[in-house]
Amino acid sequence: MDFLPLAAPALPLDEAGKYVAGAYVVFLVLVLIYVAIMAAKLQRIERELKELAGFAENRANGEIAAPGRGSEEPSISDSLAPRGAEEAASDV
């Protein structure tokens, strides 16, 4: 049995270099696309976080209510909140 074809490379080394370089270029392009997508996502998250921080700061200063929540009526979660001892005693 002749095992020479198994030991010989599939391509001569001078031709294989082009394919190796091409594979590295494709890999580099994919990494750059991934980094660009992550950078865009990070910018969007930072922008949303700054907006939420602004809402929290305005609410702490008493300027406006939280977004999506009216200031006239208490929410369901407010009515389910535990009451203090003085409020519970006045209901008796």
HUTAMO-V693478 format. One record per backbone hydrogen bond with DSSP energy under -1.0 kcal/mol. NH is the residue of the N-H (numbers start at 1). CO is the residue of the C=O. If there is no record, write none. Layout:
nh = (NH NH)
co = (CO CO)
This chain:
nh = (7 8 15 16 17 20 21 22 23 24 25 26 27 28 29 30 31 32 33 34 35 36 37 38 39 40 41 42 43 44 45 46 47 48 49 50 51 52 53 54 55 56 57 58 59 60 61 63 69 79 80 88 89 90)
co = (3 4 12 12 13 16 17 18 19 20 21 22 23 24 25 26 27 28 29 30 31 32 33 34 35 36 37 38 39 40 41 42 43 44 45 46 47 48 49 50 51 52 53 54 55 56 57 58 66 75 76 84 85 86)
